[in-house]
Each structure stands twice: as structure tokens, then as C-alpha cells.
Amino acid sequence: MMSLALGSSLPAAAFASVPNTAPTIAPVLVVNTQSGLSDAFLEWTASNKTSSAGFGYKIYVQIDSNPETLASTEGDNLSKTLSFPTAAGETYAFRVVPFNGFGDGPSSNVYSVVLTAP
């Protein structure tokens, strides 16, 4: 058994450490729209590692068959309203990816909606 004098500290190896990794839980995404509007209200469940350095969520969108783009980067918020100048009948596919200082976590489900012009 090891004894410590007041003011001394244990070596780092004495503490159980949790490996520092990217988030490991994929968020679940839901998108709500209102008829006649070009806004999409996104909500998602929390991932893990929210207290890690640099934690946040990346929101990606793909419009029709165009390449996917990064639409927004959020902190630890679990919702975001995005507005788009739309043409009637365009399909918007969204997904959310959690990230932290160790990298990206698994992607949410892809949620597609058809937004209509205002």
C-alpha cells in the first residue's frame, strides 16, 4: 500500500483513464417544415462526448442531386432553423454529424423534405 504525504500527488497512471475519442453515438434527426415556407426546422438527439473540447454538430444539406455541402456548424445546440431560397419541388436531404477535438462521430440518419417556394 502506498502512502502519501499532505500536498503530494498520485502519478497519472494511478487514475483510470477513459480514452479520448470522437463521439460514438449517432444523433437521430427530425426535420419539420411548414407548407409554403422555405424554412426547415431541424432537431436531433444528443450524441455523447458533449463535454469534450471543441464539441459541436455539423449540419450537411444536399439539394436535389447536387453535391452535399456543409450548411452550418453548431455548438451543443440540438436544433437549428435553416432558410433556403427554394424553387417549388426541390428536395433537401439533411444529416447531422457530431464532432469534437478528436474527430467526427457517426452521422445521423438522412432526412429528406421537399420545400416549396414562399
N, C-alpha and C positions, 0 to 999 in steps of 0.2 A: 504494500500500500504506500502511496506517495503522500507526503505531507507538504503543505505549502505555508510559507511564512506570510504574514499580512503584507499586502502590497505586491506580492509576486503573482505571476500569471501562468496558466497552463500553456503548454505548447499547442499550436494549432491542430496537431494530429490528435489531440485529446477530445476534440469535438467531432461529432458525427456530421459529415458534410453532405449536403444534397447537391448533386451535380448541377452546374449552371448550364441550362439548355434553353432552346427556343420553346415557345408554348407547344403543348402536346395535345390540347383539346380543341377540336374544330368548333367554331360557333355555328349556330343554326340561324339562318337568315329568313326573314319575312319582309315582304315589300307591300306597302299599301299605296293606292293611288285613288284619286277622285276623278270621275268622268269629266272630261272637258278640260282637264288641267295638265300641265307639263311638269308636275312635281311628283317625285317618288319619295315616300317616307320609308326609310329602311330601319329595321330594328333587328337586333341579333342577341343571342345569348352570350354570356361571358366565356372567355377562354380562361386558362389558368396562367400563372406567372405574372399576374397583374401588378405585383409589387416590384417586379424586376426593372432594372434600369432601361429606359428607352421604350417602355411598353406602349403599344398602341394597336390600331387596326388600320389596314389599307383597304380601301373600297375600290374595286375594279368594275368597269362597265364595258359591255360590248353592245354596240348599236347595229342592229341587223347583222350583216355578215362582215362588218368592218373589224379590224384588229381590236383586241381588248386594250383598254387604256386605264391608267390609274386616275380615278376621279377625285379622290380625297384621301387624306391621311388624318386620322383622328387619334386623340389620346385614349383614355379609358372609357370614353362615352360609349353607350350601347344603342345609339340611334343617330340618324342623320337624314335631313331632307335635302335632296338634290333636285335642282331645276334644270330643265333642258329645253332649248328651242326645238320643238318637235314638228315633224310632219305627220299627218294622220297615218296611222298604221305602222309606225316604226316600232320594232321590238327591241326592248332594252333588257339585257341579261346582266345581273349584278352578282357579285360574290365578295365576301369579306375574308381577309387574311390577318390573323393576329401576328404580331411580331414583338421582339424585344431586342436588347443589345446582343443576343446570341443568334439571331436569325429569325426567319419566318416559320410560323407554325402551319398546321394543316388548314386548308381552305374550307370555308363554309360550303354549303350547298349552293348551286347556281339557281337564282330565282329570276324568272323572265316575266316581263309585263309589256303590254302594248300601251304606250302613252299616246294621247290624242292632242292635236293642236288646240291651244286656248281659243 
